[in-house]
Amino acid sequence: MNKRKRYIKSCEVSEIINVNLGGYEQKILVEGKSKNLPVVVCLHGGPGSPVPFSVGCRGLFPEWTSEAIMVFWDQLGCGINNHKIDDSFHISSFVDMTCDLIVAIKERFPQNKLFLFGLSWGSILALESALRVPEKLDGAFVYGQFIKNNFFSEEVLSAFSAAPAKVRLRIEEIVKTGGDCEYKVLDNNLKTLYKNMNKYTGAYFNKDAKPIKIGKIVMGLITSPDYSFKDFKAVVKNGYQGNQSLWRELLNINLADSLKEVQVPYLMFQGDTDIVTSTSSVVKAAEVCGNAKVTVKMLKNSGHMPSDKAMEETFSALCEFIK
């Protein structure tokens, strides 16, 4: 804890700022060793899962904040910015907030290069924002790009080829049902898919690789100088409980054509066993889009959630990208 405090004190930039995003006042962490470093705005996954990077991470990632001024935002509805996300919220609502954040950060650091770093759900916000405000950005870097829904596909069925017959039949039933059903049925089916993907496939976590050190992050949030226990609980149980609009949109989205319009360097990192944000779909979309600004790199032995090694590779690649 003392080491963390000393590091925070040594940073030229380390503060919680209040910014109005989409009409809502929200708390943002801005931290960097030097005020002259490039700026990286982090867009976490979920929706509503501010891990590993959140407002509660001040002083927790000196390896990152020594290379860039990191902007950590608990998207509205979770963490320190917990708020009920009812069905009036849509993907466009969060793209609006992301663009507001980009503009605000650019005003604060007008001379610094500015990049986006999106994870999973955050990759949707990164891509859509890059299309809206390209003049504010120097590039975007994502891990687990969401192009289109792949939960109900032949690729998912194939991943369960070695699972018990009872499990395969249940997955076949879910895939056949698809996303156009009563929400309670859909929610239960998605939870069943998640549970069995974790157990029988490398879709989320690659079983041949060392997992990311989540314990350090959890303890870091518990001991955060900026998080209350209420904020910590809202990392998991938060305002997204019961929201249907975002998942309905996610299951119908297709961003393949958006890649054609990207005007800034856009680098997509993908785990080789990821079928959540399907790596095969991402590679195909990048090839078909014909946009030289868009590139893909595949990481071995990593799923939708990066392994420990994949996270190190991602960090190294990000450092090169922003330089």
C-alpha positions in Angstrom: 0.0 0.0 0.0 2.8 2.4 0.9 4.6 1.6 -2.4 1.3 2.4 -4.3 1.0 5.7 -2.4 4.6 6.6 -3.3 4.0 5.9 -6.9 0.8 7.9 -7.1 2.7 10.8 -5.5 5.5 10.5 -8.1 3.1 10.9 -11.0 2.8 14.3 -12.7 -0.8 13.4 -13.5 -2.9 11.5 -11.0 -6.4 12.7 -10.3 -10.1 12.0 -10.3 -11.9 14.4 -12.6 -15.7 15.0 -13.1 -16.9 15.0 -16.7 -20.4 15.4 -18.1 -20.8 12.5 -20.5 -24.1 12.1 -22.3 -25.8 14.4 -19.8 -24.5 12.5 -16.7 -21.8 13.7 -14.4 -19.2 10.9 -14.1 -15.9 10.3 -12.3 -12.8 9.5 -14.4 -9.3 8.5 -13.3 -6.5 10.2 -15.3 -3.0 9.0 -14.4 0.4 9.1 -15.9 4.1 9.4 -14.8 4.6 12.4 -17.1 2.2 15.0 -18.4 3.9 14.7 -21.9 3.1 11.0 -22.5 0.6 9.9 -25.1 -3.0 9.5 -23.7 -4.9 6.2 -23.8 -8.6 6.1 -23.1 -9.6 2.7 -21.8 -13.0 1.3 -22.7 -13.8 -1.8 -20.6 -15.9 -4.8 -21.4 -19.3 -6.0 -20.3 -21.5 -4.2 -20.7 -20.9 -3.1 -17.1 -17.6 -5.0 -16.3 -14.9 -2.5 -15.3 -12.1 -5.0 -15.0 -9.1 -4.9 -15.2 -9.0 -1.2 -15.7 -11.3 1.0 -13.7 -11.4 4.3 -11.7 -10.4 2.2 -8.6 -7.0 1.4 -10.2 -5.1 4.5 -9.2 -1.4 3.5 -8.7 -2.2 -0.1 -9.5 -0.6 -0.3 -12.9 2.7 1.6 -12.9 3.9 -0.4 -16.0 1.0 1.1 -18.0 1.0 4.6 -16.5 4.8 4.9 -17.1 4.2 4.6 -20.8 1.0 6.6 -21.2 -1.5 8.8 -19.4 -4.2 6.3 -18.8 -7.8 7.4 -18.7 -9.9 4.9 -16.7 -13.7 5.2 -17.0 -16.3 3.1 -15.2 -18.9 3.4 -17.8 -22.2 4.7 -16.5 -24.0 2.0 -14.6 -21.1 0.3 -12.9 -18.3 0.9 -10.3 -18.0 4.4 -9.1 -20.5 5.6 -11.7 -23.2 3.1 -10.8 -26.6 4.1 -12.1 -29.7 2.2 -13.2 -29.4 1.3 -16.9 -33.0 0.8 -18.0 -34.1 0.0 -21.5 -34.0 3.6 -22.6 -30.2 3.2 -22.9 -28.8 1.9 -26.2 -25.4 1.2 -27.7 -25.6 4.7 -29.2 -26.0 6.2 -25.7 -22.6 4.8 -24.7 -21.0 5.9 -28.0 -22.3 9.4 -27.3 -20.6 9.3 -23.8 -17.4 7.9 -25.3 -17.2 10.7 -27.8 -17.9 13.3 -25.0 -15.0 11.8 -23.1 -12.7 11.9 -26.0 -13.5 15.6 -26.6 -13.0 16.4 -22.9 -9.7 14.6 -22.7 -8.4 16.2 -25.9 -9.3 19.6 -24.5 -7.3 18.8 -21.3 -4.3 17.4 -23.3 -4.4 19.3 -26.6 -0.7 18.6 -27.5 -0.6 14.9 -26.6 -1.4 12.1 -29.0 -4.7 10.4 -28.1 -5.6 6.7 -28.5 -8.4 4.3 -27.6 -7.9 0.9 -26.0 -11.1 -1.2 -26.1 -11.8 -4.6 -24.6 -14.7 -6.7 -26.0 -17.8 -4.6 -25.5 -15.4 -1.6 -25.3 -14.3 -2.5 -28.9 -17.8 -1.5 -30.2 -17.4 1.9 -28.5 -13.9 2.2 -29.9 -14.9 1.5 -33.4 -18.0 3.6 -33.5 -16.3 6.5 -31.8 -13.3 6.3 -34.2 -15.9 6.8 -37.0 -17.5 9.8 -35.3 -14.5 11.8 -34.1 -11.4 10.7 -36.1 -10.0 14.2 -36.0 -9.5 13.8 -32.2 -7.7 10.5 -32.4 -4.3 9.1 -33.4 -5.4 5.5 -33.4 -7.4 2.7 -31.7 -6.2 -0.6 -30.3 -8.6 -3.3 -29.2 -8.6 -6.8 -27.8 -11.5 -9.0 -28.7 -13.2 -7.0 -31.4 -17.0 -7.5 -31.5 -18.0 -7.6 -35.2 -21.3 -9.5 -35.1 -23.2 -12.0 -32.8 -21.7 -15.5 -33.0 -23.4 -17.1 -30.0 -25.8 -19.0 -32.2 -23.5 -20.4 -34.9 -22.0 -23.5 -36.4 -18.7 -22.4 -34.9 -20.1 -22.6 -31.4 -21.6 -26.1 -32.1 -18.2 -27.3 -33.4 -16.5 -26.2 -30.3 -18.6 -28.7 -28.3 -17.7 -31.7 -30.5 -15.9 -33.4 -27.6 -18.5 -32.6 -24.9 -20.9 -35.2 -23.5 -23.9 -35.9 -25.8 -26.3 -34.4 -23.3 -24.4 -31.1 -23.3 -24.2 -31.1 -27.2 -27.9 -31.6 -27.4 -28.6 -28.7 -25.1 -26.2 -26.4 -27.0 -27.9 -27.4 -30.3 -31.2 -26.5 -28.8 -29.9 -23.1 -27.7 -28.3 -22.4 -31.1 -31.5 -23.4 -32.9 -33.6 -21.1 -30.6 -31.3 -18.2 -31.4 -31.8 -14.7 -30.1 -35.4 -14.0 -31.2 -37.2 -15.3 -28.2 -38.6 -14.3 -24.8 -35.9 -12.5 -22.9 -36.1 -14.8 -19.8 -35.4 -17.7 -22.2 -32.6 -15.8 -23.9 -31.0 -14.8 -20.6 -31.1 -18.4 -19.4 -29.7 -19.7 -22.7 -26.8 -17.2 -22.6 -25.9 -18.2 -19.0 -25.9 -21.8 -20.0 -23.7 -21.1 -23.0 -21.3 -19.2 -20.8 -21.1 -21.9 -18.2 -20.5 -24.7 -20.8 -18.1 -22.7 -22.9 -16.0 -22.2 -19.8 -16.1 -25.9 -19.0 -15.7 -27.5 -22.4 -14.0 -25.0 -24.7 -11.3 -22.3 -24.8 -13.7 -19.7 -25.9 -13.3 -17.5 -22.8 -10.3 -18.9 -21.1 -7.6 -20.9 -22.9 -7.0 -24.0 -20.7 -3.4 -24.4 -21.9 -2.3 -20.9 -20.7 -1.6 -19.3 -17.3 -4.6 -17.0 -16.5 -4.3 -13.3 -15.8 -3.5 -12.4 -12.1 -7.0 -11.3 -11.1 -6.3 -11.5 -7.4 -4.0 -8.5 -7.6 -6.7 -6.5 -9.3 -9.4 -7.4 -6.8 -7.2 -6.5 -3.8 -6.2 -3.3 -5.6 -9.8 -2.3 -5.9 -10.6 -3.2 -2.3 -7.7 -1.0 -1.1 -8.3 1.7 -3.7 -7.9 5.3 -2.4 -10.9 6.3 -4.6 -13.3 3.4 -4.3 -15.8 2.9 -1.5 -17.0 -0.7 -0.7 -20.2 0.3 -2.5 -18.3 1.1 -5.6 -16.4 -2.2 -5.3 -19.6 -4.2 -5.2 -20.9 -2.3 -8.2 -18.1 -3.7 -10.3 -20.1 -7.0 -10.4 -23.7 -6.3 -9.3 -24.7 -3.0 -10.7 -27.2 -0.9 -12.8 -27.1 -3.3 -15.8 -29.1 -6.0 -13.9 -32.3 -6.5 -15.9 -31.3 -4.4 -18.9 -32.6 -6.0 -22.1 -32.0 -3.3 -24.7 -28.2 -3.6 -24.9 -28.2 -7.4 -25.3 -30.9 -7.3 -27.9 -28.9 -4.8 -29.9 -25.7 -6.8 -29.4 -27.3 -9.9 -30.8 -28.3 -8.0 -34.0 -25.2 -5.9 -34.5 -22.9 -6.2 -37.5 -19.9 -3.9 -37.7 -18.1 -5.4 -40.7 -19.0 -2.5 -42.9 -17.8 0.0 -40.3 -14.2 -1.3 -40.7 -14.3 0.1 -44.3 -14.8 3.6 -43.0 -12.1 3.8 -40.3 -9.7 6.7 -40.9 -7.2 6.2 -38.1 -4.8 3.2 -37.5 -7.0 0.4 -36.0 -5.2 -2.6 -34.6 -7.2 -5.7 -33.4 -5.7 -8.3 -31.1 -7.5 -11.6 -31.0 -7.1 -14.8 -29.0 -6.8 -17.8 -31.3 -9.5 -19.8 -29.4 -11.9 -16.9 -29.0 -15.3 -17.8 -30.4 -17.1 -15.2 -28.3 -15.9 -12.3 -30.4 -15.1 -14.8 -33.1 -11.5 -14.5 -34.3 -12.3 -16.2 -37.6 -15.1 -13.6 -38.2 -12.7 -10.7 -37.3 -10.0 -12.0 -39.6 -12.5 -12.4 -42.4 -14.0 -8.9 -41.9 -10.5 -7.3 -41.9 -9.6 -9.0 -45.1 -12.9 -8.1 -46.8 -13.0 -4.5 -45.7 -10.0 -3.6 -47.9 -8.9 -0.8 -45.5 -5.1 -0.5 -45.0 -5.7 1.3 -41.7 -7.2 -2.0 -40.2 -5.0 -4.8 -39.1 -5.4 -8.0 -37.0 -2.9 -9.9 -34.9 -3.7 -13.3 -33.4 -2.4 -14.4 -30.0 -1.7 -18.1 -29.4 -3.2 -19.9 -26.5 -5.6 -17.1 -25.6 -9.4 -16.9 -25.6 -11.8 -14.0 -25.2 -10.2 -13.2 -21.8 -6.5 -12.7 -22.4 -4.1 -15.1 -20.7 -1.3 -13.7 -18.6 1.2 -14.0 -21.5 -1.4 -12.5 -23.9 -1.8 -9.5 -21.6 1.9 -9.0 -21.6 2.0 -9.2 -25.4 -0.9 -6.8 -25.6 0.8 -4.3 -23.4 4.1 -4.5 -25.4 2.1 -4.1 -28.7 0.2 -1.1 -27.3 3.4 0.6 -26.2 4.8 0.2 -29.8 1.5 1.3 -31.3 1.3 4.6 -29.3 4.9 5.4 -30.0 
